[in-house]
Amino acid sequence: MTRTVTAGLDGSPASLAAADWAAREAQLRDLPLRLVNAWQWQPPAYAPTAGLGVPVPPADLQRTAARRLLDEARTRVARHRPDLRTDVEELSGTPVAALLKAAEDAELLVLGSRGPGRVTGFLAGSVSLAVLARCERPVVLVRSAEHGEEEPSPERPAPGPPAATDHRDVVLGLDLSKPDSTVIGFAFDAASRRSARLRIVHGWTPPPYHHGGELMPDLNEEMAARVRRELSGVLRPWQEKYPAVETGAQTTVGGAGRHLVDASHDASLVVVGRQIRRAAVGTHIGPVVQALLHHSAAPVAVVPHD
C-alpha cells in the first residue's frame, strides 16, 4: 500500500496552514496527499462554568460541514498544485482516535497548532497534543499562517516546493545518550530533499562533581572535546550516506530546548525525537518537545522511536 502525507483538518486557520505545508511535503516526497477530517463531535474536556452542557450539532450537519471543508481544502491545494494527487476522507469516530488510525497508513501526519501571539510562538491544541503523545508515526505541527507567513491567496500563488525556494536550515535536536537512527535519518532526509543545511544541536550536562569551567578549565575542555568526538562518531555514517548535505554541529551546556527554540527562528523545520511509551495515561512528550510546542517559530517534526 502506498503511504501518504496525511493532514488532519478542522477548519481552523492552523489546519489550513498544515494542509499547505503537507502539500509541499507530499511534492518533495513524491507521495499523494491525503486530507482527512474526523466529523464526529468531540465535547470539550472541561465543564462549563455555568453548569450548562454544550449542544451537540446533529450528525447530518456535522457530516455536511466535514464534506464542505474537505472539498474546499482539496480545491485550495489543486489551485496551486494541480499535478499533486490529493484524496479526501471523512473519518468516523472522535478526532484523536480517528487521526491515530489514519496515521498508521501515513508517511507522516501533519496537524495545525494554534498560536497565542507573535511573541510566545504557538501551542498545540488538546487534540494535536493527544495525538502527538500517542502516535507511532512522525507528526509535524505547523503554526497558523496568521502568526508567521501569510497564507496564499488566489492572487498570490502558494510557495513552490521548499527544495526550490527555501534553503533555511533543518535543525535536529540530538540526544547523544540515545541517538536513534530513525530520528537522525528523518532529519538528514528532510535536509536532502530541501537542499538545505542540517544544523545539529546537542545539549550536555556536566557531571555533579563539576563546579564550572573557571575552576577546572582543563577538565571542562576535556569533557567538551569528548562530547564533540561522540557527536562526530554518531554523525559520520549519515554524512557518508548523504554527502551532499552540509552539516554544522552545536554543543551546548544544559538542556537543548532553549537553544532549539532560538535556532527555529532561522529554520525551515525542527526535528526532535520522542521515545514511545505505551502507558494508559499521560502525555509523555518530554521537556524539549514541550518547549518547542510553546515557542518554536518553525514547524516541528516529532519522530517517535523505541
Helices and strands as residue ranges (DSSP letters): E 4-8, H 13-29, E 33-38, H 59-80, E 86-91, H 95-103, E 106-117, E 121-123, H 126-134, E 139-143, G 145-147, H 162-165, E 169-173, H 181-194, E 198-204, H 217-241, E 247-253, H 257-264, E 267-275, H 286-295, E 300-305
